[in-house]
């Protein structure tokens, strides 16, 4: 297999998270801190309960911003998740591309190039990277320090998540969470260079569990298979 590094690629910069805000006015600092912690616990518990399902599907819009180059790329497609750890991102715009993981292995298929890139899922989605926590929502409490931030949207909480161990790929995650039902509306990930990837979700269906066979991939016989650096 050829060796191929995708370090810095916007397609893998895909994925992210954060949510909530309630401003506490007129309280003493100690009371405000206690009430804020209680609010954060309420939000995270609500998200955990909401995503405690065998699987779900959603449509998504993605925006990737490369700060140093002042370049913004956009994409959209469909996400399929099956607990635990399995995801399938089917990009439809601007070009077809599928990212599949069964929680252990990772495949990126680009049909226009007849190319398949193969790697290990924890390298790219582990410890909260990407939007990997969507396939195992309980890792949020384990992997991040969570704070409540002001929100521009009165109908959503806004949370800032700082990973317990930051890397070049992930310095901060932000989540926007609907107050009404605790749906994760938007995930924003920020790397050490200030690059951002924002993913907005819509048409989320928690009653649609994708079949198991969608989370494995066999490369076409004539495809160019590239091994990603681990």
ZIWORA-V346733 format. One line per field, one symbol per residue. psi: psi as a letter, one per 30 degrees, with the letter a starting at -180 (. if undefined). Layout:
BEGIN
psi = ???
END
This chain:
BEGIN
psi = klkkkgkfkfffgkkallllkkkjkglleeeeeeeeeeeeeeeeeeeeeegilellllllkkkkjjeefhkkklllakkkkkkkfkljjjkekflkkkkkkgfelkkjkjeefhkkkkakefefflhflbhfffgifffeeeflkklklkkfjfgkljkkjkkfjllefjfkkkkkkkeeggkjekkkkkaffgkkkkkkklhkjfgjjkleffglkkkkegljkkkkk.
END
